[in-house]
Amino acid sequence: MKEYIPLEEGDYYYTEEGYRVFTEQYLLKRGYCCESGCRHCPYGYNPKTNTIR
């Protein structure tokens, strides 16, 4: 089971459409790449090639 990481200020924001977008700050705290093509992925995942730099 994945570890629960509590959300803090600066971990996400909402788009105009109402979607929650996680920031690089949160993704680094989480500690791994989910390979979903996150907008602010600090791990360099490329969904077109399915690779992490």
N, CA and C atoms as an extended XYZ file, in Angstrom:
159
Properties=species:S:1:pos:R:3:atomname:S:1:resname:S:1:resid:I:1 pbc="F F F"
N         0.839       -1.183        0.000 N   MET     1
C         0.000        0.000        0.000 CA  MET     1
C         0.884        1.247        0.000 C   MET     1
N         0.483        2.245       -0.748 N   LYS     2
C         1.243        3.483       -0.860 CA  LYS     2
C         1.148        4.294        0.429 C   LYS     2
N         2.222        5.031        0.704 N   GLU     3
C         2.266        5.876        1.897 CA  GLU     3
C         1.406        7.119        1.680 C   GLU     3
N         0.646        7.510        2.700 N   TYR     4
C        -0.177        8.712        2.643 CA  TYR     4
C         0.690        9.926        2.926 C   TYR     4
N         0.640       10.918        2.051 N   ILE     5
C         1.394       12.155        2.230 CA  ILE     5
C         0.387       13.291        2.374 C   ILE     5
N         0.335       13.925        3.547 N   PRO     6
C        -0.636       15.007        3.744 CA  PRO     6
C        -0.326       16.196        2.831 C   PRO     6
N        -1.373       16.825        2.338 N   LEU     7
C        -1.214       17.982        1.462 CA  LEU     7
C        -0.931       19.234        2.278 C   LEU     7
N        -0.027       20.047        1.772 N   GLU     8
C         0.338       21.312        2.415 CA  GLU     8
C         0.178       22.437        1.404 C   GLU     8
N         0.281       23.659        1.884 N   GLU     9
C         0.214       24.833        1.017 CA  GLU     9
C         1.300       24.731       -0.056 C   GLU     9
N         0.927       24.955       -1.294 N   GLY    10
C         1.880       24.918       -2.399 CA  GLY    10
C         2.013       23.557       -3.056 C   GLY    10
N         1.298       22.547       -2.571 N   ASP    11
C         1.378       21.204       -3.145 CA  ASP    11
C         0.510       21.047       -4.384 C   ASP    11
N        -0.479       21.911       -4.561 N   TYR    12
C        -1.364       21.819       -5.713 CA  TYR    12
C        -2.049       23.150       -5.961 C   TYR    12
N        -2.666       23.260       -7.127 N   TYR    13
C        -3.506       24.399       -7.453 CA  TYR    13
C        -4.636       23.895       -8.335 C   TYR    13
N        -5.657       24.718       -8.530 N   TYR    14
C        -6.791       24.360       -9.374 CA  TYR    14
C        -6.709       25.115      -10.696 C   TYR    14
N        -6.992       24.409      -11.776 N   THR    15
C        -7.047       25.049      -13.084 CA  THR    15
C        -8.382       25.777      -13.228 C   THR    15
N        -8.527       26.535      -14.293 N   GLU    16
C        -9.788       27.232      -14.555 CA  GLU    16
C       -10.932       26.246      -14.742 C   GLU    16
N       -10.615       25.041      -15.206 N   GLU    17
C       -11.633       24.015      -15.419 CA  GLU    17
C       -12.008       23.295      -14.124 C   GLU    17
N       -11.268       23.560      -13.042 N   GLY    18
C       -11.576       22.952      -11.752 CA  GLY    18
C       -10.772       21.712      -11.419 C   GLY    18
N        -9.765       21.394      -12.238 N   TYR    19
C        -8.927       20.230      -11.958 CA  TYR    19
C        -7.829       20.573      -10.956 C   TYR    19
N        -7.511       19.635      -10.080 N   ARG    20
C        -6.405       19.813       -9.143 CA  ARG    20
C        -5.121       19.374       -9.836 C   ARG    20
N        -4.099       20.232       -9.819 N   VAL    21
C        -2.819       19.947      -10.456 CA  VAL    21
C        -1.750       19.950       -9.370 C   VAL    21
N        -1.055       18.822       -9.233 N   PHE    22
C         0.013       18.739       -8.242 CA  PHE    22
C         1.249       19.460       -8.752 C   PHE    22
N         1.937       20.139       -7.839 N   THR    23
C         3.141       20.884       -8.186 CA  THR    23
C         4.368       19.991       -8.054 C   THR    23
N         5.480       20.476       -8.570 N   GLU    24
C         6.749       19.756       -8.456 CA  GLU    24
C         7.085       19.503       -6.988 C   GLU    24
N         6.757       20.465       -6.130 N   GLN    25
C         7.006       20.339       -4.682 CA  GLN    25
C         6.365       19.058       -4.136 C   GLN    25
N         5.095       18.836       -4.459 N   TYR    26
C         4.397       17.650       -3.970 CA  TYR    26
C         4.946       16.370       -4.606 C   TYR    26
N         5.188       16.411       -5.906 N   LEU    27
C         5.653       15.220       -6.604 CA  LEU    27
C         7.018       14.766       -6.083 C   LEU    27
N         7.869       15.706       -5.710 N   LEU    28
C         9.163       15.348       -5.113 CA  LEU    28
C         8.975       14.739       -3.727 C   LEU    28
N         8.037       15.281       -2.951 N   LYS    29
C         7.754       14.715       -1.623 CA  LYS    29
C         7.238       13.293       -1.740 C   LYS    29
N         6.442       13.037       -2.783 N   ARG    30
C         5.884       11.703       -2.987 CA  ARG    30
C         6.995       10.690       -3.251 C   ARG    30
N         8.029       11.112       -3.980 N   GLY    31
C         9.226       10.302       -4.103 CA  GLY    31
C         9.304        9.310       -5.249 C   GLY    31
N         8.343        9.303       -6.164 N   TYR    32
C         8.414        8.405       -7.308 CA  TYR    32
C         7.570        8.964       -8.451 C   TYR    32
N         7.842        8.459       -9.651 N   CYS    33
C         7.078        8.871      -10.822 CA  CYS    33
C         5.930        7.896      -11.035 C   CYS    33
N         4.728        8.422      -11.237 N   CYS    34
C         3.544        7.587      -11.448 CA  CYS    34
C         3.339        7.259      -12.925 C   CYS    34
N         4.158        7.838      -13.797 N   GLU    35
C         4.103        7.624      -15.244 CA  GLU    35
C         2.748        7.988      -15.846 C   GLU    35
N         2.151        9.061      -15.329 N   SER    36
C         0.876        9.540      -15.848 CA  SER    36
C         1.030       10.791      -16.706 C   SER    36
N         2.256       11.266      -16.868 N   GLY    37
C         2.484       12.469      -17.664 CA  GLY    37
C         2.085       13.734      -16.936 C   GLY    37
N         2.350       13.815      -15.643 N   CYS    38
C         1.988       14.985      -14.837 CA  CYS    38
C         2.587       16.258      -15.427 C   CYS    38
N         1.846       17.337      -15.345 N   ARG    39
C         2.238       18.626      -15.905 CA  ARG    39
C         3.566       19.127      -15.329 C   ARG    39
N         3.822       18.875      -14.047 N   HIS    40
C         5.023       19.389      -13.395 CA  HIS    40
C         5.960       18.267      -12.959 C   HIS    40
N         6.022       17.179      -13.711 N   CYS    41
C         6.822       16.011      -13.342 CA  CYS    41
C         8.306       16.367      -13.207 C   CYS    41
N         8.879       16.199      -11.994 N   PRO    42
C        10.298       16.490      -11.805 CA  PRO    42
C        11.187       15.325      -12.214 C   PRO    42
N        10.594       14.201      -12.599 N   TYR    43
C        11.351       13.001      -12.931 CA  TYR    43
C        11.605       12.862      -14.426 C   TYR    43
N        11.028       13.753      -15.221 N   GLY    44
C        11.289       13.768      -16.651 CA  GLY    44
C        10.590       12.672      -17.435 C   GLY    44
N         9.439       12.229      -16.979 N   TYR    45
C         8.708       11.186      -17.703 CA  TYR    45
C         8.187       11.717      -19.025 C   TYR    45
N         8.386       10.935      -20.079 N   ASN    46
C         7.904       11.311      -21.412 CA  ASN    46
C         6.874       10.275      -21.835 C   ASN    46
N         5.575       10.637      -21.865 N   PRO    47
C         4.539        9.661      -22.216 CA  PRO    47
C         4.613        9.181      -23.665 C   PRO    47
N         5.221        9.976      -24.541 N   LYS    48
C         5.340        9.568      -25.950 CA  LYS    48
C         6.314        8.406      -26.115 C   LYS    48
N         7.410        8.419      -25.335 N   THR    49
C         8.409        7.361      -25.449 CA  THR    49
C         8.341        6.388      -24.275 C   THR    49
N         7.515        6.703      -23.272 N   ASN    50
C         7.367        5.877      -22.066 CA  ASN    50
C         8.707        5.696      -21.346 C   ASN    50
N         9.481        6.790      -21.262 N   THR    51
C        10.781        6.721      -20.599 CA  THR    51
C        10.900        7.830      -19.549 C   THR    51
N        11.766        7.581      -18.586 N   ILE    52
C        12.131        8.578      -17.571 CA  ILE    52
C        13.587        8.921      -17.797 C   ILE    52
N        13.890       10.203      -17.844 N   ARG    53
C        15.296       10.583      -18.100 CA  ARG    53
C        16.193       10.297      -16.951 C   ARG    53
